[in-house]
Amino acid sequence: MDKLLTCEHCKKSFCSSSNVKRHIRKFHPGIIDPVKVKIQINMARCPLCEHTSSKSQLIDHIESSHNIKIEEETLKFDSFEDFEVWKENIERTTKSSFFKNGGSYFGKNCTTSKFECNRSGMYKSVSKGERHVKHQGSIKINSHCPAGIKLTQKGRECEVQYIKTHVGHENDLGKLFLSKSDRNMIASKLASKVPMDAILDEIRDNLGSGNLERIDLLTRKDLYNIQRAKRLNSTGIRHKSKAISLEAWVNEVKNTGCVLLYKPQSQFLDTYPTLKEEDFMLIIMNEEQYEILKEYSLDCICVDSTHGLNAYGFELHSLLVLNELRESFPCCFCISNRSDEEAMKVFFSVVRDKLDYTIEPRVFMSDMADYYYDAWTAIMEKADSRLYCTWHVDRTWRENLSKISSKETQSIIYKQLRTMMQETNEKIFKRMLESVLTSISNQPETKTFYDYFMKNYSNNTNNWAYCYRVQNGLTTNMHIEQMHRSIKYLFLDGKHTKRLDKAITAITKFCRDKLLEQLLIMNKGRLCSKISSIRTRHKISESLNFEDIVSVGGGWQVVSTSTEYYIHEENNACKCNLMCSNCGICLHRYSCSCLDSTIKWNMCKHIHLLGRYLKTFSADGEHVNTDVLYEPETETKAHVLGESSFATESPLNRICPPSMKDPFIASKKQVHDMLLHTESLLEKCKTVSQLDVIKNALRPIETTLNALECKKECIDPDEEYMLT
């Protein structure tokens, strides 16, 4: 029961003594000293009127003033366990709940505990007004219900004074919590990895078999609450203290060598003096990631960061490579409170020390911040080309176009910029760049945007223009963004966790699954995004005509309605897995001048058209008419096969006796044997749960047969035979 404080002068109630004193100073000045006022504590309010008194006096008040008989019962139990069983049965049958409000009183020879009705008490809102109050409202009735249990323990024996009568509320199931036994039962199933849908189905299948209980109203929210309370989904939490839990994880995996660097806050590392005492850094790379980094690091290196994986503002910096299927794989993670050049130098230095050599990639991709690439070139080797993410470039252009007041001018300049960026011919690109700069420099309203563009993009066109990234096979950092989304929404349930240890557990699980994908690719094969795009573009190419292909010099020309594309053979000895099975050529065989091939590094529809065209030539170079490559089977051949009695005789006719040659009779006997087997299983059942299994299996049979009988007139005879 919540404490209720009253003013002695006017009997007004308050929740704290400071409120009582403030009330006296304001409304009763000079009458009584607020410091010496005697405050009445543990006063109980009647649920039927405004009367307040002690609990014992409240019971007398309800009986005398409201003519309600308060029933009381005295019980004895041999042990506390017997009392708990009785209490749970009482709560289940009366649809009520009793909780212990406060501690127990320890006497010389006994221990006394008091349990009150869960509906008793005052509702105190702690809301900040940001959300609506829940629809069903509070379970508290803002008064005191007389029902309760007083437990006196003397050794193992328990004596109970039980007040049965509830006043001021109905015993609603919706206002009850799940019982302790029900919560433990559900927790055991969740711990056994039973899916939540299966738990809900099992409980709802038994709905209506008896009196409605609280567990029948089980929802998915209840399951999540139990899972959180029992910490069944927190495999990464080793201690309630976040710092101790993280330290325990580092010590646990120290022998595996996956932690390359761990610097907690409030410590200083002599090996890396650029890290301050208040800095935090954790670098993770296991042996499998190390091997993949060594194999693919000379092609493409992607580095980016994400936030929101913890409550400290630490960022996750990821280093990725692309495998032979052009899919991203995370090779190293760095969690740090700093995102600057010095911190990234430490990150790349640790990776270099692990490899024992410096990496010289063909392509280095990151966002438009320079500290990633500056730190990389200071520690590793300079890449052949450094690329900006196209999506980041486009976003910054859109944001800074607001410097232009006219919406129409913004649209025109944006279209010019996008057309210029996607131009694959370097000479044409330079002419377009000069034209665009001249255009925006001559207009007063675009002068601010012109200064911004000249400062950030005019001197580094090789980082963002398509003509400088032909055949690089990497246009955006969507590989990294997809990985960050997977970690957040698959392994963190779409929530921003407040614990760093849980975020690290999610990262390690993500790496485990990516390694499993690699094993599946190596042993079973898998439909990757590149193979899927190859198949899609092959289907698109089937709408194109062979007449559009013209042999030009050492290559081919594909004539389109708007422009012409040129295809050249690049590598005729490649035998990789990125192959079109219909055309018989791989991704590296030909290159096309279209954007899909040069920038996105796909096998475009023009290359598929060429592959289909070349496949129509025979070995001696003569063109073959593909429309008559296959002749349909003649009716004569089918008729000859039909004349053989052995060919038309089904296997059932050869192995079954004459009475079983009818499929319906054979199926009926099979069902009869199954029912006999079910009868033998029924004799072996010893528990109610085992009987429920057979009951649930047999229950829908009769209703299904009745439904088939009702629909018999509407069913086609052939369909009816299949159903039987």
HELIX and SHEET records of a PDB file:
HELIX    1   1 SER A   17  PHE A   27  1                                  11    
HELIX    2   2 LYS A   55  SER A   65  1                                  11    
HELIX    3   3 PHE A   80  THR A   94  1                                  15    
HELIX    4   4 LEU A  173  LYS A  175  5                                   3    
HELIX    5   5 LYS A  180  ALA A  191  1                                  12    
HELIX    6   6 MET A  196  ASP A  205  1                                  10    
HELIX    7   7 ARG A  214  LEU A  217  5                                   4    
HELIX    8   8 ARG A  220  ALA A  229  1                                  10    
HELIX    9   9 LYS A  242  GLU A  252  1                                  11    
HELIX   10  10 LYS A  254  THR A  256  5                                   3    
HELIX   11  11 GLU A  287  TYR A  296  1                                  10    
HELIX   12  12 GLU A  341  LEU A  355  1                                  15    
HELIX   13  13 TYR A  371  ILE A  379  1                                   9    
HELIX   14  14 THR A  390  ASN A  400  1                                  11    
HELIX   15  15 LEU A  401  LYS A  403  5                                   3    
HELIX   16  16 LYS A  407  MET A  421  1                                  15    
HELIX   17  17 GLU A  426  SER A  441  1                                  16    
HELIX   18  18 PRO A  444  THR A  446  5                                   3    
HELIX   19  19 LYS A  447  ASN A  456  1                                  10    
HELIX   20  20 THR A  461  TRP A  464  1                                   4    
HELIX   21  21 TYR A  466  TYR A  468  5                                   3    
HELIX   22  22 MET A  478  TYR A  489  1                                  12    
HELIX   23  23 LEU A  500  ASN A  523  1                                  24    
HELIX   24  24 SER A  529  SER A  541  1                                  13    
HELIX   25  25 PHE A  546  ASP A  548  5                                   3    
HELIX   26  26 LEU A  595  THR A  598  1                                   4    
HELIX   27  27 LYS A  605  LYS A  615  1                                  11    
HELIX   28  28 THR A  626  VAL A  628  5                                   3    
HELIX   29  29 GLU A  635  GLU A  643  1                                   9    
HELIX   30  30 SER A  645  THR A  648  1                                   4    
HELIX   31  31 PRO A  651  ILE A  655  1                                   5    
HELIX   32  32 PRO A  658  MET A  660  5                                   3    
HELIX   33  33 PRO A  663  LYS A  684  1                                  22    
HELIX   34  34 VAL A  688  CYS A  710  1                                  23    
HELIX   35  35 LYS A  712  CYS A  714  5                                   3    
HELIX   36  36 PRO A  717  LEU A  723  1                                   7    
SHEET    1   A 2 LEU A   5  THR A   6  0                                        
SHEET    2   A 2 SER A  13  PHE A  14 -1                                        
SHEET    1   B 2 ALA A  44  ARG A  45  0                                        
SHEET    2   B 2 THR A  52  SER A  53 -1                                        
SHEET    1   C 5 GLU A  72  PHE A  77  0                                        
SHEET    2   C 5 GLU A 157  ILE A 163 -1                                        
SHEET    3   C 5 GLY A 148  LYS A 154 -1                                        
SHEET    4   C 5 THR A 111  CYS A 117 -1                                        
SHEET    5   C 5 PHE A  98  LYS A 100 -1                                        
SHEET    1   D 5 GLU A  72  PHE A  77  0                                        
SHEET    2   D 5 GLU A 157  ILE A 163 -1                                        
SHEET    3   D 5 GLY A 148  LYS A 154 -1                                        
SHEET    4   D 5 THR A 111  CYS A 117 -1                                        
SHEET    5   D 5 TYR A 105  PHE A 106 -1                                        
SHEET    1   E 7 VAL A 259  LYS A 263  0                                        
SHEET    2   E 7 MET A 281  ILE A 284 -1                                        
SHEET    3   E 7 SER A 328  SER A 336 -1                                        
SHEET    4   E 7 GLU A 315  LEU A 322 -1                                        
SHEET    5   E 7 CYS A 300  THR A 306 -1                                        
SHEET    6   E 7 VAL A 363  SER A 366  1                                        
SHEET    7   E 7 SER A 385  TYR A 388  1                                        
SHEET    1   F 4 ILE A 549  VAL A 552  0                                        
SHEET    2   F 4 GLY A 555  VAL A 559 -1                                        
SHEET    3   F 4 GLU A 564  GLU A 569 -1                                        
SHEET    4   F 4 TYR A 590  CYS A 592 -1                                        
SHEET    1   G 2 MET A 579  CYS A 580  0                                        
SHEET    2   G 2 ILE A 585  CYS A 586 -1                                        
END                                                                             
